[in-house]
Amino acid sequence: MVDDDPSILETVQAILEGEGYSVVTATNGREALQVLERVTPFLMLLDMRMPVLDGWGVAAALRGSRHRFPVIVMTA
């Protein structure tokens, strides 16, 4: 899950983990791409409006990568 709002990260993470899912978080797009160097998710929840590297930048980077998984966009 990638979002720059700590309260959203904590809330969604708690809900998903409560349902038995393993959740890895990142607070911006650059951090998310670094996480993808060591973890391959089944699904990514992605905020589009973030500092450092936004969701559009992450999506563009994923298009040219080896990673293949669904991305769900979450934005205000």
Kinemage of the C-alpha trace (Angstrom):
@kinemage 1
@onewidth
@group {chain A} dominant
@subgroup {mainchain}
@vectorlist {calphas} color= white
{ca met a 1} P 0.000 0.000 0.000
{ca val a 2} L 1.365 3.404 -0.984
{ca asp a 3} L 0.023 6.598 0.599
{ca asp a 4} L 1.599 9.697 2.098
{ca asp a 5} L -1.105 10.065 4.769
{ca pro a 6} L -0.050 8.082 7.876
{ca ser a 7} L -3.611 7.810 9.205
{ca ile a 8} L -4.846 6.259 5.956
{ca leu a 9} L -1.907 3.836 5.904
{ca glu a 10} L -2.522 2.782 9.503
{ca thr a 11} L -6.286 2.410 9.092
{ca val a 12} L -6.248 0.409 5.880
{ca gln a 13} L -3.309 -1.690 7.086
{ca ala a 14} L -5.151 -2.550 10.316
{ca ile a 15} L -8.311 -3.505 8.406
{ca leu a 16} L -6.472 -5.690 5.904
{ca glu a 17} L -4.285 -7.364 8.508
{ca gly a 18} L -7.397 -7.985 10.592
{ca glu a 19} L -8.729 -9.927 7.594
{ca gly a 20} L -5.524 -11.985 7.466
{ca tyr a 21} L -3.636 -10.164 4.716
{ca ser a 22} L 0.050 -9.301 4.925
{ca val a 23} L 0.559 -5.584 4.230
{ca val a 24} L 3.738 -3.719 3.290
{ca thr a 25} L 3.516 0.077 3.229
{ca ala a 26} L 5.373 2.936 1.573
{ca thr a 27} L 4.866 6.661 2.109
{ca asn a 28} L 5.727 7.820 -1.412
{ca gly a 29} L 6.355 6.457 -4.876
{ca arg a 30} L 10.120 6.341 -4.611
{ca glu a 31} L 9.875 4.323 -1.408
{ca ala a 32} L 7.339 2.012 -3.080
{ca leu a 33} L 9.736 1.273 -5.940
{ca gln a 34} L 12.474 0.511 -3.401
{ca val a 35} L 10.129 -1.900 -1.592
{ca leu a 36} L 9.447 -3.646 -4.914
{ca glu a 37} L 13.149 -4.522 -5.122
{ca arg a 38} L 12.620 -6.987 -2.248
{ca val a 39} L 8.875 -7.747 -2.243
{ca thr a 40} L 6.534 -8.767 -5.059
{ca pro a 41} L 2.953 -7.997 -4.044
{ca phe a 42} L -0.222 -9.712 -5.184
{ca leu a 43} L -1.876 -6.288 -5.358
{ca met a 44} L -0.936 -2.625 -4.896
{ca leu a 45} L -3.189 0.047 -3.385
{ca leu a 46} L -1.788 3.286 -4.793
{ca asp a 47} L -2.482 6.911 -3.919
{ca met a 48} L -2.012 9.209 -6.908
{ca arg a 49} L -1.214 12.467 -5.093
{ca met a 50} L 2.028 12.159 -3.135
{ca pro a 51} L 5.271 14.063 -2.743
{ca val a 52} L 8.624 12.817 -4.076
{ca leu a 53} L 7.106 10.510 -6.743
{ca asp a 54} L 3.358 10.456 -7.334
{ca gly a 55} L 1.166 7.547 -8.340
{ca trp a 56} L 1.444 8.403 -12.028
{ca gly a 57} L 5.220 8.085 -11.761
{ca val a 58} L 4.902 4.732 -10.013
{ca ala a 59} L 2.499 3.484 -12.688
{ca ala a 60} L 4.883 4.577 -15.447
{ca ala a 61} L 7.795 2.797 -13.739
{ca leu a 62} L 5.721 -0.369 -13.338
{ca arg a 63} L 4.787 -0.394 -17.024
{ca gly a 64} L 8.410 -0.894 -18.003
{ca ser a 65} L 9.263 -3.339 -15.226
{ca arg a 66} L 9.118 -7.093 -14.709
{ca his a 67} L 6.328 -6.671 -12.148
{ca arg a 68} L 2.847 -7.860 -13.062
{ca phe a 69} L 0.115 -7.361 -10.471
{ca pro a 70} L -3.143 -5.410 -10.221
{ca val a 71} L -3.009 -1.795 -9.061
{ca ile a 72} L -5.997 -0.207 -7.338
{ca val a 73} L -5.927 3.582 -7.375
{ca met a 74} L -6.980 5.359 -4.181
{ca thr a 75} L -7.237 9.122 -4.292
{ca ala a 76} L -9.298 11.909 -2.761
